[in-house]
Amino acid sequence: MSFEGLQIGRTALAGNQIALDTIGRNIAHANDPDYARRHVEAETLADGGILTRVRQALSESLDKDTMREKSNLGLYSSQQEVMERVEGVINELSDQDLSSALDNFYTALENLSLTPHDVPARTHAIESGAKLADMFHVMADEFIKIRQTVDQEISDTALKMNTLLTRLAGLNNEIARIEGGSLAEPAADLRDERRKLLGEFSDIMNVTISEQSNGMVIVQTTGRVLVSGGEAREVTVDRSSGASQLRWKSDNGPVQPASGRLAGLLKSRDQFLASRMTELDTLARNLAWEFNKAHNTGRGLDGLREVTAETRVDPGFLLRPLDIAEVDAFSPGRYFKPRNGILTVEVRNDTTGSTDEVDLAIPLVGANKMSLEDLRQNLDQLEHLTASVDLVGRLVIKSDDGYSFFVKNDTSNVAAFLGLNNFFSGNTAASFNVKAAVQAEPRLFAAGKSAAPGDNTNMQAMVSSRDAIVDGNLSLFRSYQNFVSTVATDTDRLKALKSNQDRILADVQQRRQSVSGVSLDEEAADMLRYQRSYQASARFIAMQDEIMKILMSLV
């Protein structure tokens, strides 16, 4: 009977020691959010002894909720970061933004209309146009840099994903080996590490977890297993399209996360940034087109004597209608087409000052539409002008010695389409610029419609281009304001979503901590309880030992 008492005391003492060690471990990890609190469970054995097991305080549902909300937060956070950078590039409400550059340019045009013959005023207007172009260049360059940064982060994510997946597969093996298919002695530290890595992975992309009877977990995303047992399915980076595309190594399928930072980065690069860059290019393109339409129907201080169009018409389309002609990617006519109308050309005798106006019909409706060759022939038939098409499909117009010419009116927009006398060049924000010839010679600025001193009759059309309808029912300025508003609205929306998601995640984590977290007050109370129990077990063993001694002395 006394030997049985000693056995009971020994197991009680060992159990209390385990409990105190567990409490010490809990206190040491009180500030670790990935640590799951341990507690002891005692089971009475048939011989009266006590079996003590260490368990983790876990809630599978709260763990899954935490991972899901981390993925959602990663989605919103990564998008917000990108949008705030874009908002910083736009830099609206400062004196270094695009709207200020637009205002300065059109203010310079209004000032020029007062003294159109003044070369310094012309130079100032041209320089204001060049500064406007510089602002487009800066914004386009910054957008490209942001896109490259996001693309690099997407590429870097592949390495992080592979590292995490490989480590999770390794932990599966280690946990299964230690636990031996039984949770009687769980590999608690390894499980904590695995839970932490799963949290990190859920920040990258959405995953679901299911634990098997052997302690291993299967990690899945939409329709695909990422980790099964000790096997990890890695990703590769495909840059064949120029941008980083993540693909599953097993079958080369695209990685398409529904949430997480990776989903936010992909959406930011391929949708938000792509749309904003397209909108900026469209704004620059529309501005150039509307202003060039006005500039093409004016005259500088000197008339034109030789003009080579900017638009290059594909040789196979020289005899086909102008409104369907294929042109090269850098031509003004790439995005805009001429229409049915009248082209008025004025030819001037620079010696006598006499002029001759000719209206050329530009038929682009019905069966007999005008081709570039038709236009060349019509221009070539005008007195004192010769017209040809060069080897790359550009219209070339020359006047006889002593004569000059310019396009006085153009309801067909064919002059702007061909780029006969453009002020701006380029079809994108990055290529938008004041033509080099105009910057080199301010006298080419087409402020008037005659050789008369002080003629500013074309200035009103150029100033009015700011109010031209270019996007549905929006003017150029309203189009830019809409661009700025879209960025601001999207940024504010993501800020609100992220802020709300921060609160949701904090609530889930708080509920998870109430189950798995360490309470120092509770641990202190348990430590006192088990310390007294330990002392009582020690006294019990001492008492049993004394009884044994007495019994032995009686033998």
C-alpha positions in Angstrom: 0.0 0.0 0.0 2.8 2.4 0.8 4.6 1.7 -2.5 1.4 2.6 -4.2 1.4 5.9 -2.3 4.9 6.7 -3.3 3.9 6.1 -7.0 1.0 8.4 -6.6 3.2 11.1 -5.0 5.8 10.7 -7.6 3.4 11.2 -10.5 1.7 14.1 -8.7 5.1 15.8 -8.2 6.1 15.3 -11.8 2.7 16.6 -13.0 3.0 19.7 -10.9 6.5 20.3 -12.2 5.3 20.0 -15.8 2.5 22.5 -15.0 4.9 25.0 -13.5 7.3 24.6 -16.5 4.3 25.2 -18.8 3.3 28.3 -16.9 6.9 29.6 -17.2 6.8 29.1 -21.0 3.5 30.9 -21.2 4.8 33.9 -19.3 7.9 34.0 -21.5 5.7 34.2 -24.6 3.1 36.5 -23.2 3.8 39.2 -25.9 4.1 36.8 -28.8 0.9 37.1 -30.9 1.7 33.8 -32.8 2.1 31.8 -29.6 -0.8 29.5 -28.5 -1.1 29.3 -24.7 -0.4 25.9 -23.2 -2.3 24.3 -20.4 -2.1 20.9 -18.6 -4.7 18.2 -18.5 -4.4 15.5 -15.8 -5.8 12.0 -16.2 -6.0 9.5 -13.3 -4.6 6.1 -14.2 -5.8 2.7 -13.0 -2.9 2.3 -10.6 -3.8 5.7 -9.0 -1.0 7.6 -10.7 -1.6 10.8 -12.7 -0.8 11.2 -16.4 -0.2 14.9 -17.3 -0.5 16.1 -20.9 0.2 19.6 -22.3 -2.4 21.0 -24.6 -2.6 24.2 -26.7 -5.5 26.5 -26.3 -6.7 26.8 -29.9 -9.8 27.8 -31.9 -9.7 26.4 -35.5 -12.5 28.7 -36.6 -10.8 31.8 -35.2 -7.5 30.8 -36.8 -9.3 30.6 -40.2 -11.0 33.9 -39.6 -7.7 35.5 -38.8 -6.1 34.2 -42.0 -9.1 35.3 -44.1 -9.1 38.8 -42.7 -5.3 39.1 -43.1 -5.7 38.3 -46.8 -8.4 41.0 -47.1 -6.2 43.5 -45.3 -3.2 42.7 -47.6 -5.5 43.3 -50.6 -6.5 46.7 -49.5 -3.2 47.8 -48.1 -1.1 47.1 -51.2 -3.6 48.9 -53.4 -3.8 51.9 -51.1 0.0 52.2 -51.1 0.1 52.3 -54.9 -2.7 54.8 -55.1 -1.1 57.1 -52.6 2.0 57.2 -54.7 0.0 58.0 -57.8 -1.8 60.8 -55.9 1.6 62.1 -54.9 2.7 62.2 -58.5 -0.4 64.2 -59.6 0.5 66.6 -56.8 -2.8 68.5 -57.3 -3.4 71.8 -55.4 0.3 72.7 -55.6 2.0 75.1 -58.1 3.9 72.1 -59.6 0.9 70.2 -60.9 -0.4 69.6 -64.4 -3.4 71.9 -64.0 -1.1 74.8 -63.1 1.0 74.1 -66.2 -2.2 74.0 -68.3 -3.3 77.3 -66.8 0.1 78.9 -67.4 0.1 77.8 -71.0 -3.4 79.2 -71.8 -2.6 82.4 -69.9 0.4 82.8 -72.0 -1.8 82.3 -75.1 -4.2 85.0 -73.9 -1.4 87.4 -73.3 0.0 86.6 -76.8 -3.3 87.5 -78.4 -2.8 91.1 -77.2 0.5 91.4 -79.0 0.7 88.6 -81.6 3.5 90.2 -83.5 5.8 90.3 -80.4 8.5 87.7 -80.7 9.2 87.6 -76.9 5.5 87.0 -76.2 5.6 84.2 -78.8 8.7 82.7 -77.2 7.0 82.8 -73.7 3.9 81.0 -75.1 6.1 78.4 -76.7 8.2 78.0 -73.5 4.9 77.6 -71.5 3.9 74.8 -73.9 7.3 73.2 -73.4 6.9 73.3 -69.6 3.5 71.7 -70.0 5.1 69.0 -72.0 7.8 68.6 -69.3 5.0 68.1 -66.7 3.4 65.4 -68.9 6.9 63.7 -69.2 7.5 63.8 -65.4 4.1 62.3 -64.7 4.5 59.6 -67.3 8.0 58.8 -66.0 6.8 58.6 -62.4 3.9 56.3 -63.4 6.3 54.0 -65.2 8.6 54.0 -62.1 5.7 53.1 -59.9 4.6 50.3 -62.3 8.2 49.0 -62.4 8.3 49.0 -58.6 5.0 47.1 -58.3 6.2 44.7 -61.0 9.4 44.0 -59.0 7.5 43.4 -55.8 5.3 40.9 -57.7 8.4 39.2 -58.9 9.9 39.2 -55.4 6.8 37.7 -54.0 7.5 34.5 -55.9 10.6 33.9 -53.9 8.8 34.6 -50.6 5.9 32.3 -51.6 8.3 29.4 -52.5 10.3 29.9 -49.2 7.1 29.8 -47.2 5.6 26.8 -49.0 8.8 24.8 -48.8 9.1 25.5 -45.0 5.5 24.6 -44.4 6.0 21.3 -46.2 9.1 20.7 -44.0 7.2 21.5 -40.8 4.5 19.0 -41.9 7.1 16.3 -42.0 8.7 17.3 -38.7 5.3 17.5 -36.8 4.2 14.2 -38.2 7.5 12.6 -37.1 7.4 14.0 -33.6 3.7 13.3 -32.9 3.7 9.9 -34.6 0.1 10.3 -35.7 -1.1 11.0 -32.2 -1.8 14.3 -30.5 -0.9 12.8 -27.1 2.4 14.7 -27.2 1.8 17.6 -29.7 4.8 19.3 -31.3 3.6 22.6 -29.9 6.5 24.8 -30.8 6.5 23.6 -34.4 2.8 24.1 -34.6 3.2 27.7 -33.5 5.9 28.2 -36.2 3.6 26.7 -38.8 0.7 28.8 -37.7 2.9 31.9 -38.0 4.1 31.0 -41.5 0.5 30.3 -42.6 -0.4 33.8 -41.3 2.4 35.3 -43.4 1.3 33.4 -46.5 -2.3 34.4 -46.0 -1.1 38.0 -46.1 0.2 37.3 -49.6 -2.8 35.4 -50.9 -6.0 33.7 -49.8 -5.6 30.1 -48.6 -7.7 27.5 -46.8 -6.3 25.0 -44.3 -7.4 21.5 -43.4 -5.5 19.4 -40.8 -5.1 15.7 -41.2 -5.1 13.0 -38.5 -1.3 12.7 -38.7 -0.9 16.4 -37.8 -0.1 17.5 -41.3 -2.1 20.3 -43.0 -3.2 20.7 -46.6 -2.9 24.2 -47.8 -5.1 25.2 -50.7 -6.1 28.2 -52.7 -9.0 28.5 -55.2 -9.0 25.1 -57.0 -5.4 24.3 -56.3 -3.4 22.4 -53.6 -0.2 24.3 -52.5 1.1 22.1 -49.8 0.1 18.4 -49.3 2.1 16.4 -46.8 5.7 17.1 -47.3 5.3 18.3 -50.9 5.2 22.0 -51.9 3.9 23.4 -55.2 6.2 26.3 -56.1 5.7 29.2 -58.5 7.9 30.7 -61.2 8.2 34.1 -62.8 7.3 34.5 -66.5 8.6 37.8 -68.0 8.0 36.9 -71.7 5.3 39.6 -72.0 7.5 42.3 -70.4 5.7 42.3 -67.1 6.2 39.7 -64.3 3.5 37.0 -64.4 3.6 34.4 -61.7 2.8 30.8 -62.8 2.5 27.5 -61.0 5.6 25.4 -61.8 3.6 22.2 -62.0 1.4 23.1 -65.0 2.4 26.7 -65.9 -1.0 27.9 -64.9 -1.4 31.6 -63.9 -1.4 32.5 -60.2 -4.7 34.3 -59.7 -5.2 35.1 -56.0 -8.6 36.5 -54.9 -7.2 38.5 -52.0 -3.9 39.2 -50.3 -1.1 41.6 -51.1 -0.3 39.8 -54.4 -3.9 40.2 -55.6 -3.7 43.9 -54.7 -0.4 44.4 -56.5 -1.7 42.6 -59.6 -4.8 44.7 -59.6 -2.9 47.9 -59.1 -0.5 47.2 -61.9 -2.8 45.7 -64.5 -5.9 47.7 -63.8 -5.5 50.9 -61.8 -2.1 52.0 -63.0 -2.8 50.8 -66.6 -6.0 52.8 -66.6 -4.4 56.0 -65.2 -1.5 55.8 -67.7 -4.0 55.3 -70.5 -6.0 58.3 -69.3 -2.9 60.5 -69.0 -1.9 59.5 -72.6 -5.4 60.2 -73.8 -5.4 63.6 -72.2 -2.1 64.5 -73.8 -3.3 63.1 -77.2 -6.6 65.0 -77.0 -4.8 68.3 -76.1 -2.4 67.9 -79.0 -5.2 67.1 -81.4 -7.5 70.0 -80.4 -4.7 72.6 -80.3 -3.2 71.3 -83.5 -6.5 71.6 -85.3 -6.5 75.3 -84.5 -2.8 75.8 -85.2 -3.1 74.2 -88.6 -5.6 76.8 -89.7 -3.4 79.8 -89.0 -0.4 81.6 -90.3 2.9 82.6 -88.6 4.7 85.9 -89.1 5.9 84.3 -92.4 4.0 81.9 -94.6 5.0 78.3 -95.3 7.2 77.6 -98.3 7.8 73.9 -97.8 5.9 71.4 -95.5 6.5 67.7 -95.0 3.5 66.1 -93.2 4.2 64.2 -90.0 1.7 61.4 -90.7 3.1 58.4 -92.6 0.5 56.7 -94.6 1.1 53.0 -95.3 2.0 52.7 -99.1 -0.8 50.2 -99.5 -3.3 52.8 -98.5 -2.2 55.8 -100.7 -5.1 55.2 -103.0 -7.6 54.3 -100.3 -9.9 56.7 -98.4 -8.1 58.8 -95.9 -10.5 58.0 -93.1 -9.5 54.3 -93.2 -5.8 54.8 -94.1 -3.3 52.9 -91.9 -0.6 55.1 -90.5 2.5 54.4 -88.3 2.2 54.4 -84.5 3.8 57.7 -84.0 1.8 59.7 -86.5 -0.8 62.3 -85.5 -3.4 60.5 -87.5 -3.0 57.3 -85.5 -5.9 58.0 -83.2 -7.9 60.6 -85.1 -9.4 60.6 -88.5 -10.4 63.3 -91.0 -14.1 63.9 -91.9 -16.1 65.2 -94.8 -15.4 68.9 -95.2 -13.6 71.7 -96.9 -9.8 72.5 -96.9 -9.1 76.2 -97.7 -5.6 77.0 -98.9 -4.3 80.5 -99.3 -1.3 81.1 -101.6 0.4 84.5 -101.3 2.7 86.4 -103.6 5.3 87.6 -101.1 6.4 90.4 -103.4 3.1 92.0 -104.3 1.1 90.8 -101.2 -1.7 89.5 -103.4 -3.4 86.3 -102.2 -5.5 83.6 -103.8 -7.8 81.4 -101.7 -8.9 78.0 -103.0 -11.5 75.7 -101.4 -10.7 72.0 -101.8 -13.5 69.5 -101.1 -12.5 66.6 -98.9 -15.2 64.1 -99.6 -15.3 61.3 -97.0 -18.9 60.2 -97.4 -20.5 58.1 -100.2 -18.7 56.1 -102.8 -16.0 58.6 -104.0 -14.0 59.2 -100.8 -10.7 61.1 -101.1 -7.4 59.3 -100.8 -4.0 60.8 -100.1 -3.1 60.5 -103.8 -6.4 62.4 -104.6 -5.4 65.2 -102.2 -1.9 65.3 -103.6 -3.2 65.7 -107.1 -5.7 68.5 -106.1 -2.9 70.4 -104.3 -0.5 69.9 -107.2 -3.0 71.5 -109.5 -3.0 74.7 -107.5 -1.1 77.5 -109.1 2.4 78.1 -107.6 2.2 74.9 -105.5 3.6 71.4 -106.1 2.7 68.4 -104.0 4.2 64.9 -103.8 4.3 61.9 -101.5 7.7 60.8 -100.3 8.9 57.2 -99.9 7.6 56.8 -96.4 4.1 58.0 -97.2 4.3 61.6 -96.1 2.6 64.4 -98.1 5.1 67.1 -99.2 3.9 70.6 -100.3 6.2 73.3 -101.8 5.5 76.7 -103.1 7.3 78.4 -106.0 10.0 81.0 -105.3 8.5 84.2 -104.1 5.3 82.6 -102.9 4.1 81.2 -99.6 1.0 79.4 -98.4 -0.9 78.2 -95.4 -4.2 76.4 -94.6 -6.7 79.1 -93.7 -9.7 76.9 -92.8 -10.2 73.2 -92.5 -13.6 71.7 -91.6 -12.3 68.3 -92.5 -9.4 68.2 -90.0 -7.3 66.7 -92.7 -4.5 69.2 -92.0 -4.2 68.1 -88.4 -4.6 64.4 -89.4 -1.6 64.7 -91.7 0.3 67.1 -89.4 0.9 69.8 -91.9 1.5 72.6 -89.4 1.2 71.1 -85.9 2.3 72.9 -82.7 2.4 69.8 -80.6 3.9 66.4 -81.5 3.5 63.0 -79.9 0.6 60.6 -79.2 1.4 59.8 -75.5 2.2 61.7 -72.4 5.9 60.6 -72.7 6.2 61.7 -76.3 4.1 64.9 -76.0 6.1 67.9 -76.9 6.3 71.3 -78.7 7.6 70.6 -82.2 11.3 71.3 -82.4 10.8 73.6 -85.5 8.4 75.9 -83.6 10.7 76.0 -80.5 13.6 77.0 -82.8 11.7 79.6 -84.7 8.9 81.4 -82.7 7.8 83.2 -86.0 6.2 79.9 -87.0 3.6 80.2 -84.3 0.3 80.5 -86.2 -1.4 83.3 -84.4 -3.2 85.0 -87.3 -4.8 84.2 -90.6 -3.1 86.8 -92.7 0.2 88.6 -93.1 -1.4 91.8 -91.6 0.6 93.1 -88.7 -1.1 92.4 -85.3 -3.4 89.7 -86.8 -4.6 87.5 -83.9 -7.6 86.0 -85.5 -6.4 82.4 -85.0 -5.6 82.9 -81.3 -9.2 82.6 -80.2 -9.5 79.2 -81.7 -6.3 78.1 -80.0 -7.4 79.5 -76.6 -10.8 77.9 -77.0 -9.2 74.5 -77.5 -9.2 74.2 -73.7 -13.0 74.0 -73.7 -13.2 71.5 -76.7 -15.3 68.5 -76.0 -13.0 65.5 -76.1 -14.5 62.8 -73.8 -18.2 62.3 -74.2 -19.5 65.6 -72.9 -16.3 66.7 -71.1 -13.9 69.5 -72.1 -10.2 69.1 -71.9 -10.0 70.8 -68.5 -13.0 68.8 -67.2 -11.4 65.6 -68.5 -8.3 66.3 -66.5 -10.4 67.2 -63.4 -12.2 64.0 -63.8 -8.9 62.2 -64.0 -7.7 63.8 -60.8 -11.1 63.1 -59.1 -11.0 59.4 -60.1 -7.6 59.0 -58.4 -8.6 60.9 -55.3 -11.9 58.9 -55.1 -10.2 55.6 -55.5 -7.6 56.5 -52.9 -10.2 57.6 -50.4 -12.2 54.5 -51.0 -9.2 52.2 -50.4 -8.3 54.2 -47.2 -11.8 53.6 -45.9 -11.7 49.9 -46.8 -8.3 49.4 -45.2 -9.3 51.3 -42.1 -12.4 49.2 -41.8 -10.4 46.0 -42.4 -7.9 47.1 -39.7 -10.8 47.1 -37.2 -12.2 43.8 -38.4 -8.8 42.1 -38.2 -8.2 43.6 -34.8 -11.5 42.3 -33.5 -10.8 38.8 -34.8 -7.3 38.8 -33.3 -8.7 40.0 -30.0 -11.1 37.2 -30.0 -8.4 34.8 -30.9 -6.1 36.1 -28.2 -8.9 35.6 -25.7 -8.7 31.9 -26.5 -5.0 31.4 -27.3 -3.3 34.4 -25.7 -1.6 34.5 -22.4 -3.2 36.2 -19.4 -0.5 37.1 -16.9 -3.0 37.3 -14.1 -4.3 33.8 -14.8 -0.8 32.4 -15.1 0.2 34.0 -11.8 -2.9 32.4 -10.1 -2.1 29.0 -11.7 1.5 29.3 -10.7 0.6 29.8 -7.0 -1.9 26.9 -7.2 0.5 24.5 -8.7 3.4 25.6 -6.5 1.3 24.7 -3.4 0.3 21.5 -5.0 3.9 20.7 -5.7 4.8 21.4 -2.1 1.9 19.2 -0.9 3.1 16.4 -3.2 6.6 16.7 -1.8 5.2 16.5 1.8 3.1 13.6 0.8 6.1 11.7 -0.5 8.0 12.6 2.7 5.2 11.3 4.8 5.1 8.0 2.8 8.8 7.7 3.2 8.5 8.1 7.0 5.7 5.4 7.1 7.9 3.1 5.1 10.8 3.6 7.6 8.5 2.8 10.5 7.1 -0.3 8.8 10.6 -1.5 8.0 11.7 -1.0 11.6 8.9 -3.2 12.8 10.0 -6.2 10.6 
